[in-house]
């Protein structure tokens, strides 16, 4: 089902829309639909890349942690928590 919408464009964007429609021998509706589809596709790709890069970042962090563990440079969790609580109890409350 097609839906009709109204969009406000500045003069430069409207001229671009007309030119694209003329070049492709299609109408302005086609250009707007295609632009929206391509925009959505691009956002999906950007989201996937962000997810992949995030996983790489997490993998690198795990590798660094494993190397620290192997080298004996890790601080036990309980010791970290005690240190945080000790500092929190010494800081002035607001």
C-alpha positions in Angstrom: 0.0 0.0 0.0 1.4 3.4 -1.0 1.2 6.3 1.4 1.3 10.0 0.5 3.5 12.3 2.6 4.6 15.9 2.3 8.2 17.0 2.6 9.7 20.4 2.8 12.9 20.8 0.8 15.2 23.8 0.4 15.8 25.1 -3.1 19.1 23.4 -3.6 17.8 20.0 -2.4 14.8 20.3 -4.7 17.0 21.1 -7.7 19.1 18.0 -6.9 15.9 15.9 -6.7 14.7 17.2 -10.1 18.1 16.6 -11.6 18.4 13.0 -10.3 14.8 12.2 -11.5 15.7 13.6 -14.9 18.9 11.7 -15.2 17.4 8.4 -14.3 14.3 9.0 -16.4 12.2 8.3 -13.4 10.0 10.4 -11.3 10.8 12.2 -8.1 8.9 9.6 -6.0 11.4 6.9 -7.2 14.4 9.1 -6.3 13.0 9.7 -2.7 12.1 6.0 -2.2 15.6 4.9 -3.5 17.4 7.5 -1.3 15.5 6.3 1.8 16.3 2.6 1.0 19.9 3.4 0.5 20.1 5.5 3.6 18.5 2.6 5.6 21.0 0.1 4.0 23.9 2.3 4.9 22.7 2.6 8.5 22.4 -1.2 8.7 26.0 -1.6 7.4 27.3 1.0 9.8 25.6 -0.8 12.7 27.1 -4.1 11.6 30.5 -2.6 11.3 30.2 -1.0 14.7 29.2 -4.3 16.2 32.2 -6.0 14.5 34.6 -3.4 15.7 33.2 -3.6 19.2 33.8 -7.4 19.2 37.3 -6.8 18.1 37.8 -4.3 20.9 36.4 -6.8 23.4 38.6 -9.5 22.0 41.7 -7.3 22.3 40.7 -6.4 25.9 40.4 -10.2 26.7 43.8 -10.9 25.1 45.4 -8.1 27.2 43.7 -9.5 30.3 44.9 -13.0 29.6 48.5 -11.7 29.0 48.3 -9.9 32.4 47.1 -13.0 34.1 49.8 -15.1 32.6 52.4 -12.5 33.6 51.1 -12.4 37.2 50.0 -8.8 36.9 46.4 -9.1 37.8 44.9 -7.8 41.0 42.2 -10.0 42.5 38.7 -8.6 42.3 38.2 -8.8 46.1 41.3 -6.6 46.6 40.0 -4.0 44.1 36.6 -3.9 45.8 38.2 -3.4 49.2 40.4 -0.6 47.9 37.4 1.2 46.3 35.4 0.8 49.6 38.3 2.1 51.6 38.6 5.2 49.4 34.9 5.8 49.4 34.7 5.7 53.2 37.5 8.3 53.4 36.1 10.8 50.9 33.8 13.5 52.2 30.1 12.9 51.5 28.1 15.5 49.7 
